[in-house]
Amino acid sequence: EYQIDSTAGTWNACTPNDGTFDGATEAFTCTVSAALSNGSHTMYVRATDSNSKTTPPGGASSDTFSIDTTAPSLSVTAPTTGSTVNGSQVVTFTNSEPTAPQCSVNNTDWVSCTSGSTTLSQLTSWSALPEGFAFTLYLRDTDTAGNIGTAQVANLTKAVTDTTPPVRSNPAPSGSLTAGTT
């Protein structure tokens, strides 16, 4: 039999894995029917033998476990929505449960990222993104319980890099110029 978080009150039945409690040791399953809240819980287990003797009060075995159904809370702080960015832009974010955060351009090719040190050029899809192209930066993290938190920054634009030297479009003036005259 088992109870959750207390040994007072009614005990709930467990089920032997082989169908019958008939040995000195038995593998068994205790199915909790009520939803448990997030946080720490303790399960207490006691046994009754073939002579109807039950584990005495205070003698129940126990194990503590945690319920976590809350996804990490993520927020990208840089770059900001609507920004024009280049590859040296550092990604910064807050994360309520940092475990293994990942970043992505347009929700493809996820890579590990660290707030304050990962740059956009380190993201796999960055180099294939055309200059002047609008994109969305995605962030996700999965906590130890498997809950996935996400965040995104939309309407970012990859900066256009101008590597062409300027070309003079009008010819040099004709005639002669003399200093101090118009």
Secondary structure in CASP SS format (residue, H / E / C, confidence):
PFRMAT SS
TARGET T0000
AUTHOR 0000-0000-0000
METHOD secondary structure of the structure
MODEL  1
E C 1.00
Y E 1.00
Q E 1.00
I E 1.00
D C 1.00
S C 1.00
T C 1.00
A C 1.00
G C 1.00
T C 1.00
W C 1.00
N E 1.00
A C 1.00
C C 1.00
T E 1.00
P E 1.00
N C 1.00
D C 1.00
G C 1.00
T C 1.00
F C 1.00
D C 1.00
G C 1.00
A C 1.00
T C 1.00
E C 1.00
A C 1.00
F E 1.00
T E 1.00
C C 1.00
T C 1.00
V C 1.00
S C 1.00
A C 1.00
A C 1.00
L C 1.00
S C 1.00
N C 1.00
G E 1.00
S E 1.00
H E 1.00
T E 1.00
M E 1.00
Y E 1.00
V E 1.00
R C 1.00
A C 1.00
T E 1.00
D C 1.00
S C 1.00
N C 1.00
S C 1.00
K C 1.00
T E 1.00
T C 1.00
P C 1.00
P C 1.00
G C 1.00
G C 1.00
A C 1.00
S E 1.00
S E 1.00
D E 1.00
T E 1.00
F E 1.00
S E 1.00
I E 1.00
D C 1.00
T C 1.00
T C 1.00
A C 1.00
P C 1.00
S C 1.00
L E 1.00
S E 1.00
V E 1.00
T E 1.00
A E 1.00
P C 1.00
T C 1.00
T C 1.00
G C 1.00
S C 1.00
T E 1.00
V E 1.00
N C 1.00
G C 1.00
S C 1.00
Q C 1.00
V E 1.00
V C 1.00
T E 1.00
F E 1.00
T E 1.00
N E 1.00
S C 1.00
E C 1.00
P C 1.00
T C 1.00
A C 1.00
P C 1.00
Q E 1.00
C E 1.00
S E 1.00
V E 1.00
N C 1.00
N C 1.00
T E 1.00
D E 1.00
W E 1.00
V E 1.00
S E 1.00
C C 1.00
T C 1.00
S C 1.00
G C 1.00
S C 1.00
T C 1.00
T E 1.00
L H 1.00
S H 1.00
Q H 1.00
L C 1.00
T C 1.00
S C 1.00
W C 1.00
S C 1.00
A C 1.00
L C 1.00
P C 1.00
E C 1.00
G C 1.00
F C 1.00
A E 1.00
F E 1.00
T E 1.00
L E 1.00
Y E 1.00
L E 1.00
R E 1.00
D E 1.00
T E 1.00
D C 1.00
T C 1.00
A C 1.00
G C 1.00
N C 1.00
I E 1.00
G E 1.00
T E 1.00
A E 1.00
Q E 1.00
V E 1.00
A E 1.00
N E 1.00
L E 1.00
T E 1.00
K E 1.00
A C 1.00
V C 1.00
T C 1.00
D C 1.00
T C 1.00
T C 1.00
P C 1.00
P C 1.00
V C 1.00
R C 1.00
S C 1.00
N C 1.00
P C 1.00
A C 1.00
P C 1.00
S C 1.00
G C 1.00
S C 1.00
L C 1.00
T C 1.00
A C 1.00
G C 1.00
T C 1.00
T C 1.00
END
